[in-house]
Amino acid sequence: MTQNSNPNAAVIGVGSLGRHHARNYAELEREGRVNFVGVCDVTADTREKVAADNGCKSFADWHELVGKLDVVSVATPTETHCEIACAFLEGGTNVLVEKPIALTLEEADRMIAAATKSGAKLMVGQLERFNPAMVALRPHVTKPLYFEIHRVSPFPNRSLDVDVVLDVMIHDLDAVQWLVGKDVKVAGIHAVGIPVISDKVDAANARIEFENGAVANITASRIGTEKIRKTRFYQTNAYVVLDYATKFASLTSLNPDASHPLLGISINRLEIDDVEPLRAEITAFLDSIEKGSETPVTGEDGRRALALAVGVLEKIDAHLIGVRKSIGS
């Protein structure tokens, strides 16, 4: 990237989420922010349609783009993240990789090391950090003490390469650690989960305990009949409600100077700047590259969320082994 030219950008993997990356890059090209080179996908019909819709070229093999880009979004299956991201990072291309950062912690470490060595930026697509409700709420967060989180959706036709923990719960595992504080260590994990429709865990509950005393109860399911993405938590002097789906955030607090507690209740519904979260995420990524600043969601952040997800899955596996023994299967 130079001051006199726009960065060359492309998207690898244009399925259910990657196609929206492509749409946003095409819009940013029209605004003079990037040069949208094209899209790459293993499915010919998919890549050709997305390329036609966004006025760019299509590529069947991502290797053709290595060394030719300044910016790339990687929205392929999780098991391919490490190989693709490392190839671009080693060539000096800045990479925005969808969550989870990788399939294993070892792969995440390789990606972080590749970025460090080349100096290229690595950002992980934890989209809920850019939800307008979270953006409005974040400045009001002090010291969260207790979380109740529910994330439920109908069974998807995507992301079946991973279980519900890596597919959707990881959004909340990342958010909880971000809100509690990245320097606050996890003290304990309790979790249960079951496969229902797929051969992987489709519904799970986790209780995360932090060394500072904060606790988070998180339920995630991809076999519901409705879409629920709600977080409720308590912090000193406030009860917080966050609804990612409706983009709603509020703080309920007591006025200590009121003559009676019930007379001192104050509900503050936060004003929302309704920007598309993915647009905000990609723009923040580009801003960090231009300014030479740290990406909003670093590789280390992505690894931290993955490490917690791995811990949850280990507890789920242990529970399932016990259940199967008890029923003799």
Secondary structure, DSSP 4 states (H G I P E B T S, - for coil): -BTTBPPEEEEE--STTHHHHHHHHHHHHHTTS-EEEEEE-SSHHHHHHHHHHHT-EEES-GGGGTTS-SEEEE-S-GGGHHHHHHHHHHTT-EEEEESSS-SSHHHHHHHHHHHHHH---EEEE-GGGGSHHHHHHGGG---EEEEEEEEE-PPPSS-TTS-HIIIIIHHHHHHHHHHH-TTSPEEEEEEEEE-SSSSS--EEEEEEEETTS-EEEEEEESS-SS-EEEEEEEETTEEEEEETTTTEEEEEEE-TTSSSGGGGEEEEEPP-----HHHHHHHHHHHHHHHTPPPSSBHHHHHHHHHHHHHHHHHHHHHHHHHHHHHT-
